[in-house]
Amino acid sequence: MKKKKEMQLALQMVSGYGAEFSAWRMPGTDPEAYTNMDSYVERAKLAEKGKFQMIFIADTPALTVDLGPQTPSFPMDPMLALMAVARETKHIGLVATLSTTFNYPYNIARQFKALDVISRGRVGWNAVTTSEPLASANFGEQVASRKERYDKAHESIQIVQSLWGSWETDAWTLDVKGGKFADMDKIQPINLEGQYYASRGPLPIPPSEQGQPVIFQAGGGEEGLEMAGRYASGVYANPYDIESAREHRQALRLSAARYGRNPDDIKMYTGFMFSLGSTEEEALERRRQLMSFNPEEIPSRVRYLGFMVGLPLSVNALDIDQPLAPDLLKNAYANPRDPRSSIALKLLKLGLSIRDVLAHGVINYHPVVAGTPVQVADFLEEWFLAEACDGFSVVPDIAYDGVADFVEQVVPILQDRGLFHREYEGKTLRENMGVPYQYGRLK
Ligand SMILES: Cc1cc2nc3c(=O)[nH]c(=O)nc-3n(C[C@H](O)[C@H](O)[C@H](O)COP(=O)(O)O)c2cc1C
């Protein structure tokens, strides 16, 4: 019997606290989680217990937030955080983001390959072009044109993959008696030269148990689709609704096919946030508490909610603990300029207070479910069965208890419904993602 298709799960690590920027202030959270690698390791072990396929770390090389009220958006250094995790875990994949714009391909190839070897074949590289001006400024540059960023990305990935394949698979002889550590005839320069990057090679690192790291991609537009279709086995995406997610996934699959690949070999992971409670009210209360840490944020959020539903909403003119008055609500509409608007409007029409509509996460970066484990599982099932994605990159509101709760309460529901595996399929990230072996550059 053919095995039913199952979703995959990635745990997004952020900076150690969770998705919500006030999570660091929640009772129970270690305020130093950002610098405490034990907390990363603990979370990763929990995710491994829950059979998550991978940990995923986004990254931009810049301080992008106001550290007054907020925690950083990324770990101190994703590769070092994953190194700590690699030593303490056995199965879970380790995926980090590194920009093709600000790193020499040789350095990328070396770091990722070394971690892949150390972790026995569990590593992925999320290749991004980075359009954040603060990041450019850190390298003494301005944001380059999209064309230049993507031209560089193609060169970077091709050089990195060639360096990864610069040892023949049996080059590491380790012949102790004969005194031959490796066979230099099988370790050759790559001699690649592009417009922006060049590398002679070879890399002084042997193949890993999955050959080489898995390529991921996150980025927009036609250029992003092309990059994903040519090289990526995994794509990190952030759609807000099933329809646009389906379109994006379909476009990725077509792009892979255009480059002679099997569309099933490219997996799309959708960003998703959750707040769990034993009732919906309990989950919402958790989010109300998170919001209460930053009351100064509320006026601008209410204003933005107004923009989403076409009404001039203001904290000065409204009691945000009340539902919108019917005479206001009758003129509301879902602003097509923000794909999250229809959810905001739906909740307002259900008669929720403005505070609770905000607490549902309608202005968050990813879709949010604040509810029971069954409600979270229902959401994931609906998207997955609609073929809106191959898996999810999940971010708990608050990491310190959110990961454990998801693993203990949501994963078993998904498993009982036949939507998520109960055991790792293989030893390497490639095997656990169900993507083919690759060594070196695709010809
Ligand atoms: C879902 C998603 C996730 C991204 N994650 C990162 C990231 O972690 N680090 C980064 O520097 N850029 C990230 N990017 C930005 C891309 O690298 C790129 O700069 C951005 O998509 C804008 O440029 P583009 O539309 O020309 O690709 C991400 C983009 C998307 C769509």
The ligand as a Gaussian input file, in Angstrom:
#p B3LYP/6-31G(d) Opt

LIG

0 1
 C       10.049000      34.075000       3.417000
 C       11.313000      34.873000       3.292000
 C       12.305000      34.714000       4.243000
 C       13.495000      35.433000       4.153000
 N       14.464000      35.255000       5.085000
 C       15.603000      35.984000       5.023000
 C       16.610000      35.863000       5.997000
 O       16.524000      35.059000       6.930000
 N       17.708000      36.631000       5.885000
 C       17.873000      37.535000       4.873000
 O       18.896000      38.192000       4.851000
 N       16.927000      37.682000       3.946000
 C       15.798000      36.922000       3.988000
 N       14.839000      37.081000       3.037000
 C       15.025000      38.154000       2.043000
 C       15.535000      37.711000       0.728000
 O       16.855000      37.325000       0.808000
 C       15.420000      38.916000      -0.218000
 O       16.300000      39.872000       0.171000
 C       14.032000      39.461000      -0.185000
 O       13.158000      38.446000      -0.623000
 C       13.821000      40.726000      -1.014000
 O       14.405000      40.640000      -2.221000
 P       13.822000      39.874000      -3.472000
 O       12.336000      40.036000      -3.468000
 O       14.534000      40.570000      -4.558000
 O       14.188000      38.448000      -3.282000
 C       13.673000      36.347000       3.094000
 C       12.662000      36.497000       2.149000
 C       11.495000      35.771000       2.218000
 C       10.441000      35.962000       1.170000

